[in-house]
Amino acid sequence: MTDYNADQVLDCKGLNCPLPVIKTKKAIDAMDSGQILKMVATDPGSTNDISAWASRTGHELLSGEKTDEGFVYFIKKK
């Protein structure tokens, strides 16, 4: 697993679409440019949702993978 130095961790386990994206957006909005958010979800649909959201908003999806913890994403704020 790729592990980045996250400035903030967001637990979205147990939440279904669209809540992981909504909570990710709120967390990213409160962060400074260049900071990294680690988001963990259990919803398999979050893979497509987070990728599309990051692409649409210009934030950089550094990694997204399934682990024992769930689906783990590292997102760098633009």
N, C-alpha and C positions, 0 to 999 in steps of 0.2 A: 504494500500500500504506500502510495505517495503521501508524505506527511509534511504539510506546510506549517509555518509558525503562524497560527491563527490569532488574530487580535480579539476575536469574539467567537463564541460557540453558541449555536442555536439548535435546540432540541425540538424537532418536529415529528418525533416518533408517535405513531398512533393517529396522526392527522391525515385526512384524505384531501385530494384536490378540491378546491384551489388553495386551501389553507397553508401548505408549505411555501408556496410562491408568495402569498400575501405576507406571511411572517418574515420571509427572506427579504422582501422589498422593504418592509418597515425597519428591519435590522440594518440593511445596507444604507438606507437613507440617513440613519443616525450615525454612520461611520464617516471617517475622513477618507479622502481620495488616497488610493494606494493601500489601504488596510485590507486585511483578508478575513473573510467570514467562513467558518466551518459550520455547515448545516448538515444535520443527520435526520433522515426520514425513513419511514418504513413503507411508504406508498410507492409501489413499483412505477406508477405513472409519473412520479416526480422526476425521473430521468429525462423524459422528453420535455416536461414542463419547465424545469430549471434551465435546461439547455436553450430552449426557445426564448425564455425570458431574458437570459443573459445576453443572447445574440441581439434581441430586440432593444435592450436598454444600453448596450455597449459595455457592460461589466464583463470581466474576463473569467470564464469558467476554467480554473486551473486544473481541476481534476474532478471526476465523478466516478465512483466505483462502489460495487456492492461488497460489503465486509460483514463480519460477524456482528458488528454494531448496527448495521442497516445500510442504507444507501448514503454514502458520505460524499459531500461536495465541498470543494474549496473555491470560493468566489472572491476575486479581487475587485474592489470598487474602482471604477474609472476615475 
